[in-house]
Amino acid sequence: MERRTFLHRIGSILAVLGLTEAEWLTLGNRYYQALAEPSPRKLALLIGINQYPKIPDLSGCLTDVELQKELLIHRFGFQGSDILTLTEEEASREFIEAAFLDHLGKQAKPSDVVVFHFSGYGSRVKLETSPDPMQNALVAANVSRKSQDEKIVNYILEETLLLLLRSLPTDRVTAVLDTSYYAPSTVLGLKIRALQETVAKLAAEELDFLKQLKIQKLPSTPIVLAATSEPKQPAREGLFPGFSAGLFTYALTQYLWEFTPATTIQVALSHVENSLSKLGSKQQPALLSNQKNPDVTSLLPNEVKNQLLADGIIGAQGVVSAIEEDGKTVHLWLAGLPPQVLPYYGVNSRLTLATTEQLVLRSRTGLTAKAQISKIEGANSLQVGQLVQEAVRVLPRNINLTIALDTGLERIERVDATSAFAGFSHVSTVVAGEKPADCLFAKQQEMPSHYGLFSLGGELIPNTTGEVGEAVKLTVQKLAPKLSILLAAKLWRLTENQGSSGLALKATLEMISEISPRVVMQRQTARTFKTDSIKKSLPTPVVPVGSRMQYRVENQSDRSVYLILLGLNNNHTAITFYSWNPQEPNTADTKPLLKQVVIAPGETITLPQTDAASEWVISGLASECEQQLIFSTAPFSATLAALNTTKYSPDEEQPIGPLLNPLDVAQALLQDLHNASALKTEMNGTTADSYILAVNNWASFSFSFQVV
């Protein structure tokens, strides 16, 4: 469809918006200035809408656009002039479709790369003129209008978008949709990106546009990444210190900062789902594509991809975004740090440039930070766009578990809850939606006379419900053991550094069978990636009850490493791996002791060992499990001492079992990693109130899987 024809068709709408066609063309010229650049090109159209008329605002959509733009420029080599962003009122239905046709449709060539991103509300709409059931649609900024007492919605049907994507003359098309379509009647926890379904008329221009698309040639097979895989799953926004973002966009872009391009998209989404779970959402992202095992390199021209593979896969935790006049102070964009780590990433943390000079973090606000180069003589090599890798992670020792009090509670209930939670050390409270939190205290939706503890996504945490009519304070007091477990899990999640670790390690979760072990999921540091792993796809992480399990751990580094396993099972009970010392007497009067698990350089071990006495069998009901494998170049002396303080009977000597003092163990773990780093003399400016962790001395992998 010609641009002039399209503009003529929406002329009446532009008049309603107070724009002439000439003004529209002038507005558009800001975005379309790179038409003559040679192919192959990388084109992107990024859309984010926080503010809608007469609809509750969203908070993270503009951040999503920024996250995607910085990723495309600094990790995928896009030119800023080839990225068109439409935000807020610019993102009307008419402007979105015009921008798609003009910026993508007219410019894209068969060898080009195209990315489309949408963050905003979605909904379901029943078209009066259609026999079809409710249809999915993206909600544009100009939501609806009245025409002769009829409501006309300015939605873009999902079908329209998919046809637009298919109409592009290249097969290298990727769309990211951070939205959802079903809105529940009540929402508990984080904001969702969905409006209630409606029966309305779609704009006549939109129906005509769809009709024309249906008769066009559709050469492309796009890759579409959706925030949710189930029809009624909500896409949620997360609240972080200093910013909000779509959980899916944040988790996806963070992973791609660290691991591009040595992975298939299915593997990337497995990591993203794991991250979403830790952020409190049950979202399961989806890949919609007819392509078999597409990989992340679909975003890269062949010459860029080949160069990356020739040079080796380099992950990054951020990029130099600006350099101050003194040449010593730089501004950083830190979207590559794990989302659960970023809020606690402290002053004096260090990052390394490709030129091996170190930057020392001086301040941080949200995703941005200021740092100083540690050696003045190296400042001349500083350039905007340089990638930075994590070298030293500084974390505060005093970290609280933050409980959000639901706004649905009465004022007196919030006062009582605040008072009750204040009785616990390392626990603080905030009003839900005002500040970041780890979980939510609220009334159950089905039984309002019950109080309980919920994930940020509104899922009830098992075994946290009070009795009918029970006072708030009594319910809170009963939560003491659970709060200790949740804080412990928060602490050990802060060790995750799969993308930045200097150790070459690989861990594979396997189901043992009579023929050969079956891979459930795999984690590895960026240093172990090989080009032959790019096409490798892993099965869905689902494990049947009764399965015999093991971890296969490969130490590809030149140093011995020690291993600890910690985790949560379905009812949020803490678990750990126990390596019992067979040399110790095992009687009712003698406490069995634990031994260090050590893996020599080049060695591969299974955990637990495959003999019948130490089998790990998945038992119990359907559940979800999360396990953290933490490696260190020094023994876990304090951690084993904490584990050994608890008395176990001979009958409890299982390889993986309950962890009875999780908070003590988690704090001891961080102290062991701090001791292993041995950086105290080099970092005198760092206070004694911090853990100092050097990436060359530890690695930490997160595994999440379902038991069915």
C-alpha positions as CSV (number, residue, x, y, z in Angstrom):
1,M,0.0,0.0,0.0
2,E,1.4,3.4,-1.0
3,R,2.2,5.9,1.7
4,R,0.2,8.6,0.0
5,T,-2.9,6.4,-0.3
6,F,-2.6,5.5,3.4
7,L,-2.4,9.2,4.4
8,H,-5.4,10.0,2.3
9,R,-7.4,7.2,3.9
10,I,-6.7,8.6,7.4
11,G,-7.1,12.2,6.5
12,S,-10.3,12.7,8.4
13,I,-8.8,11.1,11.5
14,L,-5.8,13.5,11.4
15,A,-8.2,16.4,11.2
16,V,-9.9,15.2,14.4
17,L,-6.5,15.0,16.0
18,G,-5.8,18.6,15.0
19,L,-3.1,17.7,12.4
20,T,-2.9,18.6,8.8
21,E,-1.3,16.2,6.3
22,A,1.6,18.5,5.9
23,E,2.1,18.5,9.7
24,W,2.0,14.7,9.7
25,L,4.6,14.6,7.0
26,T,6.8,17.0,8.9
27,L,6.4,14.9,12.1
28,G,7.3,11.8,10.1
29,N,10.4,13.3,8.6
30,R,12.1,13.2,12.0
31,Y,12.0,9.4,11.8
32,Y,12.7,8.6,8.2
33,Q,16.1,10.0,7.4
34,A,18.1,6.8,6.5
35,L,16.3,5.7,3.3
36,A,19.4,5.6,1.1
37,E,21.6,3.4,3.3
38,P,22.8,0.2,1.6
39,S,21.5,-3.2,2.5
40,P,21.7,-5.2,4.7
41,R,20.1,-3.0,7.2
42,K,18.6,-3.5,10.6
43,L,15.2,-1.7,11.1
44,A,13.2,-1.5,14.3
45,L,9.8,0.0,15.2
46,L,9.4,0.2,19.0
47,I,6.1,1.2,20.6
48,G,5.3,2.0,24.3
49,I,2.2,3.5,25.9
50,N,1.9,4.3,29.6
51,Q,-0.8,6.9,29.5
52,Y,-4.2,6.2,28.0
53,P,-7.2,8.5,28.2
54,K,-9.8,7.5,30.9
55,I,-7.9,4.3,31.6
56,P,-5.5,3.5,34.6
57,D,-2.0,4.4,33.6
58,L,0.7,1.7,33.0
59,S,4.2,2.4,34.3
60,G,6.8,0.4,32.5
61,C,6.1,0.6,28.8
62,L,8.5,3.6,28.1
63,T,11.2,1.8,30.0
64,D,10.6,-1.3,27.8
65,V,11.2,0.8,24.7
66,E,14.5,2.1,26.2
67,L,15.5,-1.4,27.2
68,Q,14.9,-2.6,23.6
69,K,16.6,0.3,22.0
70,E,19.8,0.1,24.0
71,L,20.0,-3.6,23.4
72,L,19.5,-3.3,19.7
73,I,22.1,-0.6,19.3
74,H,24.8,-1.9,21.7
75,R,24.4,-5.7,21.3
76,F,22.9,-6.1,17.8
77,G,24.6,-3.3,16.0
78,F,21.5,-1.3,15.0
79,Q,21.9,2.3,14.0
80,G,19.9,4.8,16.1
81,S,18.6,6.4,12.9
82,D,17.1,3.1,11.8
83,I,15.1,2.7,15.1
84,L,11.7,4.5,15.1
85,T,10.0,4.9,18.5
86,L,6.4,5.8,19.0
87,T,5.4,6.6,22.6
88,E,2.4,7.9,24.4
89,E,0.0,9.9,22.2
90,E,2.3,9.4,19.1
91,A,1.3,5.7,19.3
92,S,-2.2,6.1,17.9
93,R,-3.6,3.3,15.7
94,E,-3.2,5.5,12.6
95,F,0.4,6.5,13.4
96,I,1.4,2.9,14.3
97,E,0.2,1.5,11.0
98,A,1.6,4.4,9.0
99,A,5.0,4.0,10.7
100,F,4.9,0.2,10.0
101,L,4.2,0.7,6.3
102,D,6.7,3.6,5.8
103,H,9.5,2.7,8.1
104,L,9.5,-1.1,7.7
105,G,7.4,-1.9,4.7
106,K,8.9,0.5,2.2
107,Q,12.5,0.2,3.4
108,A,13.0,-3.5,4.3
109,K,14.8,-5.6,1.7
110,P,15.1,-9.4,1.5
111,S,18.4,-9.5,3.4
112,D,17.4,-7.0,6.1
113,V,16.6,-7.6,9.8
114,V,13.4,-6.2,11.2
115,V,12.3,-5.9,14.9
116,F,8.9,-4.8,16.1
117,H,8.1,-4.2,19.8
118,F,4.8,-3.3,21.5
119,S,4.4,-2.6,25.2
120,G,0.9,-1.5,26.3
121,Y,-2.6,-2.7,27.0
122,G,-4.1,-5.6,25.1
123,S,-7.8,-6.6,25.1
124,R,-10.4,-8.8,23.6
125,V,-13.0,-7.4,21.2
126,K,-16.2,-8.9,19.7
127,L,-16.8,-7.4,16.3
128,E,-20.5,-6.9,15.6
129,T,-19.8,-7.5,11.9
130,S,-18.0,-10.8,12.5
131,P,-19.3,-14.3,13.3
132,D,-15.9,-15.1,15.0
133,P,-15.6,-15.2,18.8
134,M,-13.7,-12.6,20.7
135,Q,-10.5,-11.5,19.0
136,N,-7.1,-10.4,20.5
137,A,-6.2,-6.8,19.9
138,L,-3.5,-4.2,20.8
139,V,-4.9,-1.1,22.4
140,A,-3.6,2.1,20.7
141,A,-3.1,5.4,22.5
142,N,-6.3,6.8,21.1
143,V,-8.4,4.1,22.6
144,S,-11.8,4.9,21.3
145,R,-14.1,7.6,20.1
146,K,-17.8,8.3,19.9
147,S,-19.5,8.4,16.5
148,Q,-23.3,9.0,16.4
149,D,-23.7,7.6,19.9
150,E,-21.7,4.5,19.0
151,K,-18.4,3.4,20.6
152,I,-15.7,2.9,18.0
153,V,-12.5,1.3,19.3
154,N,-9.1,2.2,17.8
155,Y,-7.7,-1.3,18.4
156,I,-5.2,-3.0,16.2
157,L,-6.3,-6.6,15.8
158,E,-3.6,-9.2,16.5
159,E,-4.5,-10.6,13.1
160,T,-3.7,-7.3,11.5
161,L,-0.3,-7.1,13.1
162,L,0.6,-10.7,12.1
163,L,-0.4,-10.0,8.5
164,L,1.7,-6.8,8.5
165,L,4.7,-8.8,9.8
166,R,4.2,-11.5,7.2
167,S,3.9,-8.9,4.4
168,L,7.5,-7.8,4.9
169,P,9.9,-9.0,2.2
170,T,12.4,-10.6,4.6
171,D,12.3,-13.8,6.7
172,R,14.4,-12.1,9.4
173,V,11.5,-10.5,11.2
174,T,11.1,-10.6,15.0
175,A,8.2,-9.2,17.0
176,V,8.1,-8.9,20.8
177,L,4.6,-8.3,22.3
178,D,4.7,-7.4,26.0
179,T,1.0,-7.4,26.5
180,S,-1.9,-9.7,27.3
181,Y,-5.6,-9.9,26.4
182,Y,-7.6,-11.2,29.4
183,A,-8.3,-9.0,32.4
184,P,-9.6,-10.7,35.5
185,S,-12.3,-9.0,37.5
186,T,-10.0,-8.5,40.4
187,V,-6.2,-8.0,40.3
188,L,-3.9,-8.8,43.2
189,G,-0.3,-7.8,43.1
190,L,1.6,-6.3,40.2
191,K,-0.1,-4.3,37.4
192,I,-1.3,-6.3,34.4
193,R,-1.4,-5.2,30.8
194,A,-4.9,-6.2,29.8
195,L,-8.3,-4.4,29.6
196,Q,-11.7,-6.0,30.1
197,E,-13.1,-7.3,26.8
198,T,-15.6,-5.3,25.0
199,V,-18.3,-5.5,22.3
200,A,-17.7,-2.6,20.0
201,K,-17.3,-1.5,16.5
202,L,-13.8,-1.4,15.1
203,A,-12.9,1.7,13.0
204,A,-14.0,1.3,9.4
205,E,-10.6,2.3,8.3
206,E,-9.1,-0.6,10.3
207,L,-11.5,-3.2,8.8
208,D,-10.7,-1.9,5.3
209,F,-7.0,-2.1,6.1
210,L,-7.3,-5.7,7.3
211,K,-9.3,-6.6,4.2
212,Q,-6.5,-5.2,1.9
213,L,-3.8,-7.1,3.9
214,K,-5.6,-10.4,3.5
215,I,-5.3,-10.2,-0.3
216,Q,-1.6,-9.2,-0.3
217,K,1.3,-11.6,-0.9
218,L,2.7,-12.7,2.4
219,P,6.3,-13.8,1.9
220,S,7.6,-13.6,5.4
221,T,7.6,-16.1,8.3
222,P,8.1,-13.9,11.4
223,I,9.2,-14.9,14.9
224,V,6.8,-13.6,17.5
225,L,7.8,-13.6,21.1
226,A,4.8,-13.2,23.4
227,A,4.8,-12.3,27.1
228,T,2.4,-15.2,27.9
229,S,1.7,-18.6,26.4
230,E,-1.7,-19.3,28.0
231,P,-4.8,-17.3,26.9
232,K,-5.7,-16.1,30.4
233,Q,-2.2,-15.5,31.7
234,P,-1.6,-11.8,32.5
235,A,1.5,-9.9,31.4
236,R,2.7,-8.0,34.4
237,E,4.8,-5.0,35.2
238,G,7.5,-5.0,37.8
239,L,8.4,-2.1,40.2
240,F,12.1,-1.7,40.8
241,P,14.1,1.0,42.7
242,G,13.9,4.0,40.4
243,F,11.9,2.5,37.5
244,S,9.2,0.2,36.3
245,A,9.4,-2.2,33.4
246,G,7.5,-5.0,31.8
247,L,8.7,-8.2,33.5
248,F,9.0,-10.0,30.1
249,T,10.9,-7.3,28.3
250,Y,13.3,-6.8,31.2
251,A,14.0,-10.5,31.6
252,L,14.4,-11.0,27.9
253,T,16.7,-8.1,27.2
254,Q,18.8,-8.8,30.3
255,Y,19.4,-12.4,29.1
256,L,20.3,-11.2,25.6
257,W,22.9,-8.7,27.0
258,E,24.7,-11.6,28.6
259,F,24.3,-14.5,26.2
260,T,23.9,-13.3,22.6
261,P,24.1,-15.1,20.3
262,A,25.0,-18.6,21.5
263,T,21.6,-20.0,22.1
264,T,18.3,-20.9,20.5
265,I,15.3,-18.7,21.3
266,Q,13.6,-21.6,23.1
267,V,16.6,-21.8,25.4
268,A,16.5,-18.1,25.9
269,L,12.8,-18.2,26.9
270,S,13.5,-21.0,29.4
271,H,16.0,-18.7,31.1
272,V,13.4,-15.8,30.9
273,E,10.7,-17.9,32.5
274,N,13.1,-18.8,35.3
275,S,13.8,-15.1,35.8
276,L,10.1,-14.2,35.8
277,S,9.4,-16.8,38.5
278,K,12.0,-15.2,40.8
279,L,10.4,-11.8,40.1
280,G,7.1,-13.1,41.4
281,S,5.2,-13.8,38.1
282,K,3.9,-17.1,36.8
283,Q,4.1,-15.8,33.2
284,Q,5.3,-18.4,30.7
285,P,6.5,-16.6,27.5
286,A,5.7,-18.1,24.2
287,L,7.4,-18.5,20.8
288,L,5.0,-18.2,17.9
289,S,6.8,-19.2,14.7
290,N,6.8,-21.8,12.0
291,Q,10.6,-21.8,11.9
292,K,12.2,-24.8,13.6
293,N,14.5,-23.9,16.5
294,P,15.2,-20.3,15.5
295,D,18.2,-18.8,17.2
296,V,19.0,-15.4,18.5
297,T,21.3,-14.8,15.5
298,S,18.2,-14.1,13.5
299,L,18.6,-10.6,14.7
300,L,22.1,-10.4,13.2
301,P,23.3,-9.9,9.6
302,N,25.6,-12.8,8.6
303,E,28.8,-10.8,8.5
304,V,28.1,-9.5,12.1
305,K,27.2,-13.0,13.3
306,N,30.3,-14.6,11.7
307,Q,32.5,-12.0,13.3
308,L,31.0,-12.5,16.7
309,L,31.5,-16.2,16.5
310,A,35.1,-15.8,15.2
311,D,35.9,-13.5,18.1
312,G,34.2,-15.6,20.7
313,I,31.0,-14.9,22.6
314,I,31.3,-11.9,24.8
315,G,28.6,-11.3,27.4
316,A,28.1,-7.9,28.9
317,Q,26.4,-6.4,32.0
318,G,26.2,-2.9,30.6
319,V,27.6,-0.3,28.2
320,V,29.3,3.1,28.4
321,S,26.5,5.6,27.6
322,A,28.3,8.9,28.1
323,I,31.7,10.3,29.1
324,E,32.0,13.5,31.1
325,E,34.4,16.3,30.2
326,D,37.0,15.3,32.7
327,G,37.5,12.0,30.7
328,K,37.5,10.0,33.9
329,T,33.8,9.8,34.8
330,V,31.5,7.7,32.7
331,H,27.8,7.0,32.6
332,L,26.7,3.4,32.4
333,W,23.6,1.5,31.3
334,L,23.4,-1.6,33.4
335,A,20.6,-3.6,31.9
336,G,22.7,-6.8,31.7
337,L,22.8,-7.3,35.5
338,P,20.3,-9.9,36.8
339,P,17.1,-8.1,37.8
340,Q,17.2,-9.4,41.4
341,V,20.8,-8.2,41.8
342,L,20.6,-4.7,40.4
343,P,18.7,-3.1,43.4
344,Y,21.6,-4.2,45.7
345,Y,24.5,-3.5,43.3
346,G,26.6,-1.3,45.6
347,V,29.0,1.6,45.4
348,N,32.6,0.4,44.7
349,S,31.4,-2.5,42.5
350,R,33.8,-2.9,39.6
351,L,33.3,-3.4,35.9
352,T,35.9,-4.2,33.3
353,L,36.2,-2.6,29.8
354,A,37.3,-4.6,26.8
355,T,40.7,-2.7,27.2
356,T,41.0,-4.4,30.6
357,E,40.8,-1.1,32.6
358,Q,38.4,-1.2,35.5
359,L,35.6,1.2,36.3
360,V,34.7,1.8,39.9
361,L,31.0,2.4,40.6
362,R,30.3,5.7,42.4
363,S,26.5,6.0,42.3
364,R,23.5,4.3,40.7
365,T,19.9,5.3,40.1
366,G,17.7,2.6,38.5
367,L,19.4,1.2,35.4
368,T,21.9,4.0,35.1
369,A,25.1,4.6,37.1
370,K,28.2,6.7,37.3
371,A,31.7,5.2,37.5
372,Q,35.3,6.4,37.5
373,I,38.1,4.8,35.6
374,S,40.6,3.4,38.1
375,K,43.7,4.3,36.0
376,I,43.9,7.9,34.6
377,E,46.3,6.9,31.9
378,G,43.8,4.6,30.4
379,A,41.1,7.3,30.0
380,N,42.1,8.1,26.5
381,S,40.8,4.8,25.3
382,L,37.3,5.4,26.7
383,Q,34.5,5.5,24.1
384,V,30.7,5.6,24.2
385,G,29.3,2.2,23.3
386,Q,32.1,0.2,24.9
387,L,30.7,-2.9,26.6
388,V,31.5,-3.5,30.3
389,Q,31.7,-6.8,32.1
390,E,31.2,-7.3,35.8
391,A,34.5,-7.8,37.8
392,V,33.6,-7.3,41.5
393,R,30.1,-7.4,43.0
394,V,29.6,-5.4,46.2
395,L,26.4,-6.2,48.1
396,P,25.2,-4.8,51.5
397,R,25.2,-7.2,54.4
398,N,22.0,-5.7,55.9
399,I,19.3,-6.8,53.4
400,N,15.7,-7.0,54.4
401,L,12.8,-9.0,53.2
402,T,10.2,-6.3,52.1
403,I,6.5,-7.1,52.5
404,A,4.0,-5.0,50.5
405,L,0.7,-4.4,52.3
406,D,-2.2,-4.7,49.9
407,T,-4.2,-1.6,49.5
408,G,-7.3,-3.7,49.8
409,L,-6.6,-4.0,53.5
410,E,-8.4,-1.6,55.8
411,R,-6.4,1.1,57.5
412,I,-6.4,-0.5,60.9
413,E,-5.4,-3.8,59.3
414,R,-2.4,-2.2,57.7
415,V,-1.4,-0.6,61.0
416,D,-1.7,-3.9,62.8
417,A,0.3,-5.7,60.0
418,T,3.0,-3.0,60.1
419,S,3.4,-3.3,63.9
420,A,3.5,-7.1,63.7
421,F,6.1,-7.3,60.9
422,A,8.2,-4.8,62.8
423,G,8.8,-7.4,65.4
424,F,11.0,-9.4,63.0
425,S,14.6,-8.5,62.3
426,H,15.4,-8.1,58.6
427,V,11.8,-7.5,57.7
428,S,10.3,-4.2,56.5
429,T,6.9,-3.2,55.1
430,V,5.7,-0.8,52.3
431,V,2.4,0.0,50.7
432,A,1.8,-2.1,47.7
433,G,2.5,-0.3,44.4
434,E,4.5,2.5,46.1
435,K,7.9,0.9,46.5
436,P,9.5,-2.4,45.4
437,A,8.8,-5.5,47.5
438,D,9.5,-9.2,47.6
439,C,6.0,-10.5,48.5
440,L,2.5,-9.3,49.3
441,F,0.4,-9.5,52.5
442,A,-3.3,-9.5,51.7
443,K,-6.7,-11.0,52.1
444,Q,-7.6,-14.1,50.1
445,Q,-9.8,-13.2,47.2
446,E,-12.1,-16.2,47.6
447,M,-12.2,-16.1,51.4
448,P,-11.8,-12.4,52.6
449,S,-11.8,-13.4,56.2
450,H,-8.4,-15.1,55.7
451,Y,-5.1,-13.3,55.5
452,G,-2.2,-14.8,53.7
453,L,1.2,-14.1,52.1
454,F,1.3,-13.9,48.3
455,S,3.9,-13.7,45.5
456,L,4.0,-10.3,43.7
457,G,2.0,-12.0,40.9
458,G,-0.9,-12.7,43.3
459,E,-0.1,-16.5,43.9
460,L,-0.7,-17.7,47.4
461,I,2.5,-18.9,49.1
462,P,1.6,-22.3,50.6
463,N,1.3,-22.7,54.3
464,T,0.9,-19.0,55.0
465,T,-2.9,-18.7,55.5
466,G,-4.4,-17.6,58.8
467,E,-7.5,-19.1,60.3
468,V,-11.0,-17.8,59.7
469,G,-11.5,-14.6,61.7
470,E,-7.9,-14.7,63.0
471,A,-6.4,-11.3,63.9
472,V,-3.8,-9.8,61.6
473,K,-1.1,-9.9,64.3
474,L,-1.6,-13.6,65.1
475,T,-1.4,-14.5,61.4
476,V,1.8,-12.5,61.0
477,Q,3.4,-14.1,64.0
478,K,2.8,-17.5,62.6
479,L,4.8,-16.5,59.4
480,A,8.1,-16.4,61.2
481,P,9.6,-19.7,59.7
482,K,8.3,-18.8,56.2
483,L,9.8,-15.3,56.4
484,S,13.2,-16.7,57.3
485,I,13.0,-19.1,54.3
486,L,12.0,-16.3,51.9
487,L,14.8,-14.0,53.0
488,A,17.3,-16.8,52.7
489,A,16.2,-17.5,49.2
490,K,16.5,-13.8,48.4
491,L,20.1,-13.8,49.6
492,W,21.3,-16.9,47.7
493,R,19.6,-15.6,44.5
494,L,21.9,-12.5,44.8
495,T,24.8,-14.8,43.9
496,E,23.6,-15.6,40.4
497,N,26.3,-14.7,37.9
498,Q,26.0,-17.1,35.0
499,G,26.8,-14.4,32.5
500,S,29.7,-12.8,34.3
501,S,31.5,-15.6,36.1
502,G,35.2,-16.0,35.2
503,L,35.0,-19.7,35.8
504,A,34.3,-22.1,33.0
505,L,31.6,-24.4,34.4
506,K,28.6,-26.3,33.0
507,A,25.8,-28.0,34.9
508,T,23.1,-30.3,33.4
509,L,20.0,-31.5,35.2
510,E,19.3,-35.0,34.0
511,M,16.7,-37.8,34.5
512,I,18.4,-41.1,34.9
513,S,17.1,-43.9,32.6
514,E,18.1,-47.4,31.7
515,I,19.5,-46.3,28.3
516,S,21.1,-42.9,28.9
517,P,20.4,-39.8,31.0
518,R,17.8,-37.4,29.5
519,V,18.7,-33.7,29.7
520,V,16.0,-31.6,31.4
521,M,17.9,-28.3,31.4
522,Q,21.4,-27.0,31.2
523,R,23.2,-23.9,32.6
524,Q,26.7,-22.8,31.7
525,T,28.9,-19.8,32.1
526,A,29.5,-17.7,29.0
527,R,33.1,-18.9,28.9
528,T,32.0,-22.4,28.1
529,F,29.8,-21.5,25.1
530,K,31.0,-23.0,21.8
531,T,29.7,-22.2,18.3
532,D,28.4,-25.7,17.9
533,S,25.9,-25.1,20.7
534,I,24.0,-22.4,18.9
535,K,21.5,-24.8,17.4
536,K,21.0,-26.9,20.5
537,S,17.5,-26.8,21.9
538,L,16.6,-28.2,25.4
539,P,13.4,-30.0,26.4
540,T,10.8,-28.3,28.5
541,P,11.8,-28.5,32.1
542,V,9.1,-30.9,33.3
543,V,9.9,-33.9,35.6
544,P,7.5,-36.7,36.4
545,V,7.0,-37.8,40.0
546,G,9.2,-40.8,40.8
547,S,12.0,-39.8,38.4
548,R,15.6,-40.5,39.4
549,M,17.5,-37.3,39.0
550,Q,21.1,-36.1,39.0
551,Y,23.2,-33.1,38.1
552,R,26.2,-33.6,35.8
553,V,28.8,-30.9,36.6
554,E,31.8,-30.2,34.4
555,N,34.7,-28.1,35.6
556,Q,36.3,-26.8,32.4
557,S,38.4,-24.3,34.4
558,D,42.1,-24.6,35.5
559,R,41.2,-24.5,39.3
560,S,39.4,-26.8,41.7
561,V,35.9,-25.6,42.7
562,Y,33.7,-26.4,45.6
563,L,29.9,-26.9,45.3
564,I,26.8,-26.1,47.4
565,L,23.2,-26.7,46.4
566,L,20.3,-24.7,48.0
567,G,16.7,-24.4,46.9
568,L,13.0,-24.2,47.5
569,N,10.4,-26.9,46.8
570,N,6.8,-26.4,46.0
571,N,5.5,-25.3,49.4
572,H,8.5,-22.9,49.8
573,T,10.3,-25.3,52.2
574,A,14.1,-24.8,52.0
575,I,16.2,-27.7,50.8
576,T,19.9,-28.4,50.4
577,F,22.3,-31.1,49.1
578,Y,23.9,-33.1,51.9
579,S,27.3,-34.7,51.2
580,W,27.5,-37.1,54.2
581,N,31.0,-38.1,55.3
582,P,31.0,-42.0,55.0
583,Q,34.0,-42.1,57.3
584,E,32.1,-40.7,60.3
585,P,30.3,-43.2,62.6
586,N,26.6,-43.2,62.0
587,T,24.8,-44.0,65.3
588,A,21.9,-42.6,67.2
589,D,24.5,-41.0,69.6
590,T,26.8,-39.5,67.0
591,K,25.9,-36.7,64.7
592,P,26.9,-37.4,61.1
593,L,29.2,-34.7,59.6
594,L,29.2,-33.3,56.1
595,K,32.2,-33.1,53.7
596,Q,33.1,-30.6,51.0
597,V,32.1,-31.4,47.4
598,V,35.2,-30.6,45.3
599,I,35.6,-30.9,41.6
600,A,39.1,-31.0,40.2
601,P,40.1,-29.1,37.0
602,G,38.8,-30.9,33.9
603,E,36.8,-33.3,36.1
604,T,33.1,-34.1,35.6
605,I,31.0,-35.4,38.5
606,T,27.4,-36.4,39.1
607,L,25.5,-35.0,42.0
608,P,24.5,-37.2,43.9
609,Q,26.8,-40.1,43.0
610,T,24.9,-42.8,41.1
611,D,25.1,-45.6,43.7
612,A,21.8,-46.8,45.1
613,A,22.5,-45.5,48.6
614,S,22.6,-41.8,47.4
615,E,19.8,-41.7,44.8
616,W,17.8,-38.6,44.4
617,V,14.2,-39.6,43.6
618,I,11.5,-37.0,42.9
619,S,8.7,-37.8,45.3
620,G,5.4,-36.2,46.4
621,L,2.7,-34.3,44.5
622,A,3.0,-32.1,41.5
623,S,5.1,-29.1,42.4
624,E,7.5,-26.5,41.3
625,C,11.2,-26.6,42.4
626,E,13.9,-24.0,42.3
627,Q,17.5,-24.9,43.0
628,Q,20.7,-22.8,43.1
629,L,24.1,-24.4,42.4
630,I,26.9,-22.2,43.8
631,F,30.6,-22.8,43.1
632,S,33.6,-21.3,44.7
633,T,37.4,-21.6,44.4
634,A,37.6,-21.8,48.2
635,P,36.0,-24.3,50.5
636,F,32.5,-23.5,52.0
637,S,33.8,-23.7,55.5
638,A,31.3,-21.4,57.2
639,T,28.4,-22.9,55.2
640,L,29.2,-26.4,56.2
641,A,29.7,-25.3,59.8
642,A,26.2,-23.8,59.7
643,L,24.8,-27.0,58.2
644,N,26.5,-29.1,60.9
645,T,25.0,-27.1,63.8
646,T,21.7,-28.9,63.1
647,K,21.2,-32.4,64.4
648,Y,20.1,-35.1,61.9
649,S,19.0,-38.6,62.7
650,P,20.4,-41.5,60.7
651,D,17.1,-41.8,58.9
652,E,17.4,-38.3,57.5
653,E,20.7,-39.0,55.6
654,Q,19.2,-38.3,52.1
655,P,21.2,-36.5,49.4
656,I,18.7,-33.7,49.1
657,G,16.6,-32.9,52.1
658,P,15.1,-30.2,54.3
659,L,17.3,-27.2,55.3
660,L,16.4,-26.4,58.9
661,N,18.3,-23.2,59.4
662,P,18.2,-21.5,55.9
663,L,18.9,-17.9,56.9
664,D,22.1,-18.9,58.9
665,V,23.3,-21.0,55.9
666,A,22.5,-18.3,53.3
667,Q,24.5,-15.7,55.4
668,A,27.4,-18.1,55.8
669,L,27.4,-18.8,52.1
670,L,27.8,-15.1,51.3
671,Q,30.6,-14.9,53.9
672,D,32.4,-17.8,52.3
673,L,32.2,-16.2,48.8
674,H,33.4,-12.9,50.3
675,N,36.4,-14.8,51.9
676,A,37.2,-16.6,48.7
677,S,37.5,-13.2,46.8
678,A,40.3,-12.0,49.1
679,L,40.0,-8.4,47.9
680,K,39.9,-6.5,51.2
681,T,43.4,-5.0,50.8
682,E,42.6,-3.8,47.2
683,M,39.3,-2.2,48.2
684,N,39.9,-0.1,51.3
685,G,37.2,2.3,50.3
686,T,34.5,-0.4,50.7
687,T,32.9,-0.5,54.2
688,A,32.9,-3.5,56.4
689,D,29.1,-3.6,56.0
690,S,29.5,-5.1,52.5
691,Y,30.1,-8.5,50.9
692,I,32.8,-8.2,48.2
693,L,32.6,-10.9,45.6
694,A,35.0,-11.3,42.7
695,V,33.6,-12.9,39.6
696,N,36.7,-15.0,39.0
697,N,36.2,-16.8,42.2
698,W,32.6,-17.9,42.0
699,A,29.7,-19.0,39.8
700,S,26.0,-19.5,40.5
701,F,23.4,-21.2,38.4
702,S,19.6,-21.2,38.9
703,F,17.5,-24.2,37.9
704,S,13.7,-24.2,38.0
705,F,11.5,-27.1,36.9
706,Q,8.0,-28.5,37.3
707,V,7.2,-31.8,38.9
708,V,4.0,-33.4,37.4
